[in-house]
């Protein structure tokens, strides 16, 4: 069910897990649910279109934490469990979801600092925080989401063991597009600093360029890339300095072709789109 695209796949996966737990308590020791079992169900909820997916994922995480506190260390949540719940929240339409996701990241940091290496946040954890900020739908939450994103990016720069991906920068530009006013005096400097950092790390991908084009003004876009590149109808990898793209991980078939068609401002990058949830 976890790999299924059925509407009720997550609910069915959770039902199987509950049956496993019931059978285990009845004496079928070989059916004892493991942390991996719970992570599979959490993954199902992260792909679910159900409106209550985030809440149900949070309840599973709470159960795992309670089990760990009661002495069942086999069910101690790891970085996969925490990050998957964060992803469920990031894809939801809940109020204050960026704050909730950031709070989970802070809990992970606290536990890691206390000596638990199994919960050390990774690049996906940070990417999920930025994704939650980028897709904050409620107007009253946008200011908080913006500040969370700015603080999170500063943290990404400072952590010596964290290697950002191009998705980190693309998501950050999406936050700026959706939550930072064009009248904000910080906007141009924030965009310039992020893009220069992205270039230095060799992470300028088609996704980054597409999001940058949407975020920056035409003048700033030309200034950052240079007029010769900005005026191209089609942008290919060879048009950019090699040091800008050297650390972008892509399949061979996409290395050149996905850089095309970024010159037309009407073309949008293939970014993650917010899911449509049932009203039930």
ZIWO-V344778 format. One record per residue. N is the residue number from 1. RES is the residue in three letters. PSI is psi as a letter, one per 30 degrees, with the letter a starting at -180 (NA if undefined). Layout:
n=N res=RES psi=PSI
n=N res=RES psi=PSI
This chain:
n=1 res=UNK psi=e
n=2 res=UNK psi=f
n=3 res=UNK psi=g
n=4 res=UNK psi=l
n=5 res=UNK psi=g
n=6 res=UNK psi=l
n=7 res=UNK psi=e
n=8 res=UNK psi=g
n=9 res=UNK psi=e
n=10 res=UNK psi=e
n=11 res=UNK psi=e
n=12 res=UNK psi=e
n=13 res=UNK psi=e
n=14 res=UNK psi=e
n=15 res=UNK psi=e
n=16 res=UNK psi=e
n=17 res=UNK psi=e
n=18 res=UNK psi=e
n=19 res=UNK psi=e
n=20 res=UNK psi=e
n=21 res=UNK psi=e
n=22 res=UNK psi=e
n=23 res=UNK psi=e
n=24 res=UNK psi=e
n=25 res=UNK psi=f
n=26 res=UNK psi=f
n=27 res=UNK psi=f
n=28 res=UNK psi=i
n=29 res=UNK psi=f
n=30 res=UNK psi=f
n=31 res=UNK psi=g
n=32 res=UNK psi=k
n=33 res=UNK psi=k
n=34 res=UNK psi=l
n=35 res=UNK psi=e
n=36 res=UNK psi=e
n=37 res=UNK psi=e
n=38 res=UNK psi=e
n=39 res=UNK psi=e
n=40 res=UNK psi=e
n=41 res=UNK psi=e
n=42 res=UNK psi=e
n=43 res=UNK psi=e
n=44 res=UNK psi=e
n=45 res=UNK psi=e
n=46 res=UNK psi=f
n=47 res=UNK psi=f
n=48 res=UNK psi=k
n=49 res=UNK psi=g
n=50 res=UNK psi=k
n=51 res=UNK psi=f
n=52 res=UNK psi=g
n=53 res=UNK psi=e
n=54 res=UNK psi=e
n=55 res=UNK psi=e
n=56 res=UNK psi=e
n=57 res=UNK psi=e
n=58 res=UNK psi=e
n=59 res=UNK psi=e
n=60 res=UNK psi=e
n=61 res=UNK psi=e
n=62 res=UNK psi=e
n=63 res=UNK psi=e
n=64 res=UNK psi=e
n=65 res=UNK psi=e
n=66 res=UNK psi=e
n=67 res=UNK psi=e
n=68 res=UNK psi=e
n=69 res=UNK psi=f
n=70 res=UNK psi=f
n=71 res=UNK psi=f
n=72 res=UNK psi=i
n=73 res=UNK psi=f
n=74 res=UNK psi=f
n=75 res=UNK psi=g
n=76 res=UNK psi=k
n=77 res=UNK psi=k
n=78 res=UNK psi=a
n=79 res=UNK psi=e
n=80 res=UNK psi=e
n=81 res=UNK psi=e
n=82 res=UNK psi=e
n=83 res=UNK psi=e
n=84 res=UNK psi=e
n=85 res=UNK psi=e
n=86 res=UNK psi=e
n=87 res=UNK psi=e
n=88 res=UNK psi=e
n=89 res=UNK psi=e
n=90 res=UNK psi=e
n=91 res=UNK psi=f
n=92 res=UNK psi=l
n=93 res=UNK psi=g
n=94 res=UNK psi=k
n=95 res=UNK psi=k
n=96 res=UNK psi=g
n=97 res=UNK psi=e
n=98 res=UNK psi=e
n=99 res=UNK psi=e
n=100 res=UNK psi=e
n=101 res=UNK psi=e
n=102 res=UNK psi=e
n=103 res=UNK psi=e
n=104 res=UNK psi=e
n=105 res=UNK psi=e
n=106 res=UNK psi=e
n=107 res=UNK psi=e
n=108 res=UNK psi=e
n=109 res=UNK psi=e
n=110 res=UNK psi=e
n=111 res=UNK psi=e
n=112 res=UNK psi=e
n=113 res=UNK psi=f
n=114 res=UNK psi=f
n=115 res=UNK psi=g
n=116 res=UNK psi=j
n=117 res=UNK psi=f
n=118 res=UNK psi=f
n=119 res=UNK psi=g
n=120 res=UNK psi=k
n=121 res=UNK psi=k
n=122 res=UNK psi=a
n=123 res=UNK psi=f
n=124 res=UNK psi=e
n=125 res=UNK psi=e
n=126 res=UNK psi=e
n=127 res=UNK psi=e
n=128 res=UNK psi=e
n=129 res=UNK psi=e
n=130 res=UNK psi=e
n=131 res=UNK psi=e
n=132 res=UNK psi=e
n=133 res=UNK psi=e
n=134 res=UNK psi=e
n=135 res=UNK psi=h
n=136 res=UNK psi=j
n=137 res=UNK psi=e
n=138 res=UNK psi=k
n=139 res=UNK psi=e
n=140 res=UNK psi=f
n=141 res=UNK psi=f
n=142 res=UNK psi=e
n=143 res=UNK psi=e
n=144 res=UNK psi=e
n=145 res=UNK psi=e
n=146 res=UNK psi=e
n=147 res=UNK psi=e
n=148 res=UNK psi=e
n=149 res=UNK psi=e
n=150 res=UNK psi=e
n=151 res=UNK psi=e
n=152 res=UNK psi=e
n=153 res=UNK psi=e
n=154 res=UNK psi=e
n=155 res=UNK psi=e
n=156 res=UNK psi=e
n=157 res=UNK psi=e
n=158 res=UNK psi=f
n=159 res=UNK psi=j
n=160 res=UNK psi=f
n=161 res=UNK psi=f
n=162 res=UNK psi=k
n=163 res=UNK psi=j
n=164 res=UNK psi=l
n=165 res=UNK psi=l
n=166 res=UNK psi=f
n=167 res=UNK psi=e
n=168 res=UNK psi=e
n=169 res=UNK psi=e
n=170 res=UNK psi=e
n=171 res=UNK psi=e
n=172 res=UNK psi=e
n=173 res=UNK psi=e
n=174 res=UNK psi=e
n=175 res=UNK psi=e
n=176 res=UNK psi=e
n=177 res=UNK psi=e
n=178 res=UNK psi=f
n=179 res=UNK psi=f
n=180 res=UNK psi=k
n=181 res=UNK psi=k
n=182 res=UNK psi=f
n=183 res=UNK psi=f
n=184 res=UNK psi=k
n=185 res=UNK psi=f
n=186 res=UNK psi=f
n=187 res=UNK psi=e
n=188 res=UNK psi=e
n=189 res=UNK psi=e
n=190 res=UNK psi=e
n=191 res=UNK psi=e
n=192 res=UNK psi=e
n=193 res=UNK psi=e
n=194 res=UNK psi=e
n=195 res=UNK psi=e
n=196 res=UNK psi=e
n=197 res=UNK psi=e
n=198 res=UNK psi=e
n=199 res=UNK psi=e
n=200 res=UNK psi=e
n=201 res=UNK psi=f
n=202 res=UNK psi=h
n=203 res=UNK psi=g
n=204 res=UNK psi=j
n=205 res=UNK psi=l
n=206 res=UNK psi=e
n=207 res=UNK psi=e
n=208 res=UNK psi=e
n=209 res=UNK psi=e
n=210 res=UNK psi=e
n=211 res=UNK psi=e
n=212 res=UNK psi=e
n=213 res=UNK psi=e
n=214 res=UNK psi=e
n=215 res=UNK psi=e
n=216 res=UNK psi=l
n=217 res=UNK psi=l
n=218 res=UNK psi=e
n=219 res=UNK psi=e
n=220 res=UNK psi=e
n=221 res=UNK psi=e
n=222 res=UNK psi=e
n=223 res=UNK psi=e
n=224 res=UNK psi=e
n=225 res=UNK psi=f
n=226 res=UNK psi=k
n=227 res=UNK psi=e
n=228 res=UNK psi=e
n=229 res=UNK psi=e
n=230 res=UNK psi=f
n=231 res=UNK psi=f
n=232 res=UNK psi=k
n=233 res=UNK psi=e
n=234 res=UNK psi=k
n=235 res=UNK psi=k
n=236 res=UNK psi=l
n=237 res=UNK psi=e
n=238 res=UNK psi=f
n=239 res=UNK psi=f
n=240 res=UNK psi=l
n=241 res=UNK psi=k
n=242 res=UNK psi=e
n=243 res=UNK psi=f
n=244 res=UNK psi=f
n=245 res=UNK psi=g
n=246 res=UNK psi=f
n=247 res=UNK psi=g
n=248 res=UNK psi=k
n=249 res=UNK psi=j
n=250 res=UNK psi=l
n=251 res=UNK psi=l
n=252 res=UNK psi=e
n=253 res=UNK psi=f
n=254 res=UNK psi=f
n=255 res=UNK psi=e
n=256 res=UNK psi=e
n=257 res=UNK psi=e
n=258 res=UNK psi=f
n=259 res=UNK psi=f
n=260 res=UNK psi=l
n=261 res=UNK psi=g
n=262 res=UNK psi=f
n=263 res=UNK psi=f
n=264 res=UNK psi=j
n=265 res=UNK psi=f
n=266 res=UNK psi=f
n=267 res=UNK psi=k
n=268 res=UNK psi=k
n=269 res=UNK psi=l
n=270 res=UNK psi=i
n=271 res=UNK psi=l
n=272 res=UNK psi=k
n=273 res=UNK psi=k
n=274 res=UNK psi=k
n=275 res=UNK psi=l
n=276 res=UNK psi=j
n=277 res=UNK psi=l
n=278 res=UNK psi=k
n=279 res=UNK psi=f
n=280 res=UNK psi=NA
